[in-house]
Amino acid sequence: MKITFLGTGTSHGVPMIACDCAVCRSTDPHDSRLRPSIHVQMDDGTSILVDAGPDLRQQALRYDLRRVDAILFTHGHADHILGLDETRRYNALLGGAMPCYADALTLEDIRRMFGYVFDAATPPGGGLPQLDLIEIDNTVSVNGHQVLAVPLFHGARPILGFRFGSFAYLTDCNRIPDESWPLLHNLDVVVIDALRERPHPTHFSLSESVEAARRIAAPRTYFTHMTHDLGHAATNERLPEGMALAHDGLELVL
């Protein structure tokens, strides 16, 4: 299984519009962060996208994503679903509708935000993505590969993380409920939201993420969904052993 980080930034991305801070002006490519998403490729070639944000076209071209068999959605905020129109190209490559897995609230968000796609009065044509919306019930099966949904909280909103075998992806969260901790046992790699140093009402701060990572106790932890407050090199220098900021283009093979 190969995991590629397509984006590791916040909803603003990094650099942020009209910002002259040191990270936004950095020449280190690790400080340039598109909106958050990962691509998971199984050994048999099955290709799974987690979230489809507004940078999806750029990400697909940059990382040569020629196949997507399904999209799993953590939640329905703009930085996680606004790239859905780009699935039109994958509809052609797949020869059919794109399976899109999410919880009920996220499916409602997609239907509302892309209302024209699901409106019977919209004239049919090549400008409409074909989306097969499927509600998640604990697990997802894509070409026989089982993915476990991990309930999380993004402020007061329940969202989902996902576990692929010994790898778990937990973005946009500030609380892991009691019933989800057992789902995170015996991981090799975990990825956790770490927005910034200061507390935030809907995201883990870096120190809170480090604390959660210690409790999960995976050998390797990567942090994602970072603002421009966290410079890549300087932050990594002070993180505990086995922990690091992820970066766009990072590839993990498990």
C-alpha positions in Angstrom: 0.0 0.0 0.0 1.3 3.4 -1.0 0.0 6.7 0.6 0.7 10.0 -1.1 -0.1 13.3 0.6 -1.7 15.4 -2.0 -2.2 18.4 0.4 -1.3 19.1 4.0 -2.6 22.7 4.5 -5.6 24.3 6.0 -8.7 25.6 4.2 -6.6 28.7 3.2 -3.7 26.7 1.9 -0.1 27.9 2.4 1.1 30.4 1.2 -2.1 32.3 2.2 -3.5 35.1 0.1 -2.0 38.5 0.9 0.4 37.2 3.6 4.1 38.1 3.9 5.0 36.0 6.9 8.2 34.0 6.8 6.4 30.7 6.1 4.3 32.1 3.3 7.4 33.6 1.7 9.5 30.6 2.4 11.6 29.0 -0.5 11.4 25.6 1.2 8.9 23.6 -0.9 7.8 21.7 2.2 6.2 25.0 3.4 3.9 25.1 0.3 0.7 23.3 1.3 -2.4 22.6 -0.9 -5.7 21.8 0.7 -5.8 18.5 2.7 -6.2 15.2 0.9 -4.4 11.8 0.5 -4.3 9.2 -2.2 -4.1 5.5 -1.2 -3.0 2.9 -3.8 -3.3 -0.7 -2.9 -0.9 -3.4 -4.2 -3.5 -4.5 -6.8 -3.7 -1.0 -8.2 -7.0 -0.1 -6.5 -6.9 3.7 -6.1 -8.8 5.5 -3.2 -8.9 9.3 -2.7 -9.7 10.7 0.8 -11.5 14.0 0.2 -11.7 16.1 -3.0 -10.9 19.7 -2.2 -10.7 22.7 -4.5 -7.1 21.8 -5.5 -7.9 18.4 -6.8 -7.2 19.2 -10.5 -3.8 20.6 -9.6 -3.0 17.6 -7.3 -4.1 15.1 -9.9 -1.8 16.6 -12.5 1.1 17.1 -10.1 1.0 13.5 -8.8 -0.2 11.9 -12.0 -3.4 10.4 -10.6 -4.7 8.5 -13.6 -7.2 6.3 -11.8 -9.6 6.8 -8.8 -11.9 3.9 -7.9 -13.6 5.6 -5.0 -13.6 8.8 -2.9 -14.0 8.7 0.9 -15.1 11.9 2.6 -14.2 12.9 6.1 -16.8 15.7 6.2 -18.5 18.2 4.0 -16.6 21.5 4.4 -15.6 23.3 1.2 -11.9 22.4 1.5 -12.8 18.7 1.4 -15.6 18.5 -1.3 -15.3 21.4 -3.7 -13.1 19.4 -6.2 -16.0 17.0 -6.9 -16.6 18.5 -10.3 -13.1 17.2 -11.4 -14.5 13.7 -11.1 -16.0 14.2 -14.6 -12.6 13.1 -16.0 -12.5 10.1 -13.8 -16.1 9.2 -14.8 -14.8 8.9 -18.4 -11.8 6.8 -17.3 -13.9 4.6 -15.0 -16.7 4.3 -17.6 -19.4 5.2 -15.0 -20.3 7.0 -11.8 -17.8 7.7 -9.1 -18.5 5.9 -5.8 -18.5 8.5 -3.0 -18.6 7.3 0.6 -19.5 9.6 3.5 -21.7 9.9 6.6 -25.3 11.1 6.2 -24.5 14.8 7.1 -21.7 15.0 4.5 -23.9 13.4 1.8 -26.5 16.1 2.6 -23.8 18.8 2.2 -22.8 17.4 -1.2 -26.3 17.3 -2.4 -26.9 20.8 -1.3 -23.7 22.3 -2.6 -23.9 20.5 -5.9 -27.7 20.7 -6.2 -27.6 21.1 -9.9 -26.0 17.7 -10.3 -28.9 16.0 -8.6 -31.7 18.2 -10.0 -33.8 16.3 -12.5 -34.5 19.6 -14.3 -30.8 20.1 -15.1 -30.3 19.2 -18.8 -28.0 16.2 -19.1 -24.6 16.6 -20.6 -20.8 16.3 -20.2 -20.8 19.2 -17.7 -22.3 17.0 -14.9 -20.2 14.7 -12.8 -21.7 11.3 -12.2 -21.7 10.7 -8.4 -22.9 7.6 -6.7 -23.4 8.7 -3.1 -23.2 5.9 -0.5 -23.7 6.3 3.2 -20.9 4.7 5.3 -21.8 2.1 7.9 -18.7 1.4 9.9 -16.7 0.0 7.0 -16.2 0.6 3.3 -15.3 -2.0 0.8 -13.5 -0.9 -2.4 -12.6 -3.7 -4.7 -12.6 -6.1 -1.8 -10.3 -3.8 0.4 -11.9 -3.0 3.7 -11.5 0.5 5.2 -12.6 1.2 8.7 -14.4 4.5 9.5 -13.2 6.1 12.7 -15.7 8.5 14.4 -14.1 11.9 15.3 -15.3 15.4 16.3 -14.5 18.6 14.4 -15.8 21.0 17.1 -19.4 19.9 17.8 -19.7 18.2 14.4 -19.2 14.4 14.1 -16.9 13.6 11.2 -14.9 10.5 10.1 -11.3 9.4 10.0 -10.3 6.3 8.1 -8.1 3.3 8.9 -6.5 1.3 6.1 -4.9 -1.7 7.7 -2.1 -0.4 9.9 -2.5 3.2 8.7 -5.0 5.8 10.0 -5.8 9.3 8.7 -7.4 11.6 11.2 -7.7 15.1 9.8 -9.8 18.1 10.9 -10.5 16.9 14.4 -10.2 18.3 17.9 -11.5 15.3 19.8 -11.3 11.5 19.6 -14.3 10.0 21.4 -13.9 7.1 23.8 -15.3 4.5 21.5 -12.8 5.4 18.8 -9.5 4.9 20.7 -9.7 1.1 20.5 -10.0 1.5 16.7 -6.5 3.0 16.7 -4.6 0.2 18.4 -1.7 -1.5 16.7 -1.0 1.1 14.0 2.3 1.5 12.2 1.5 5.0 11.0 -1.1 7.6 12.2 -1.7 11.0 10.6 -3.4 13.6 12.9 -4.7 17.2 12.5 -2.3 19.8 14.0 -3.5 23.2 13.0 -1.1 25.5 14.9 0.5 26.2 18.2 -2.5 28.2 19.7 -5.7 26.4 20.8 -8.6 26.3 18.3 -12.2 25.4 18.9 -12.4 22.8 16.1 -8.9 21.6 15.5 -6.1 20.0 17.6 -3.2 22.3 18.4 0.2 20.9 17.8 0.7 20.1 21.5 -2.7 18.4 21.7 -1.9 16.4 18.6 1.4 15.3 20.2 -0.5 14.2 23.3 -3.0 12.2 21.2 -0.1 10.6 19.2 1.6 9.5 22.4 -1.7 7.8 23.5 -2.1 6.1 20.1 1.6 5.0 20.3 2.1 4.3 16.6 5.9 4.0 15.7 5.4 6.9 13.2 3.2 10.0 13.5 2.7 12.6 10.8 0.8 15.9 11.3 -1.4 17.5 8.7 -3.8 20.4 8.1 -1.2 23.0 9.2 -1.5 26.7 9.0 1.4 29.1 8.1 2.1 29.3 11.8 4.1 26.1 11.6 7.3 26.2 9.5 8.3 22.8 8.3 12.0 22.6 9.2 11.8 24.6 12.5 8.8 22.6 13.8 10.3 19.2 12.9 13.5 20.1 14.8 11.6 20.2 18.1 9.1 17.4 17.7 9.5 14.1 19.6 11.2 11.2 18.0 9.0 9.4 15.6 6.8 12.5 14.9 7.0 14.9 12.0 5.0 17.4 9.9 3.8 15.8 6.7 4.3 17.7 3.5 2.8 17.7 0.0 4.2 14.9 -2.1 5.3 12.8 0.9 5.0 9.1 0.0 4.7 6.3 2.5 4.9 2.6 1.6 3.4 0.1 4.1 
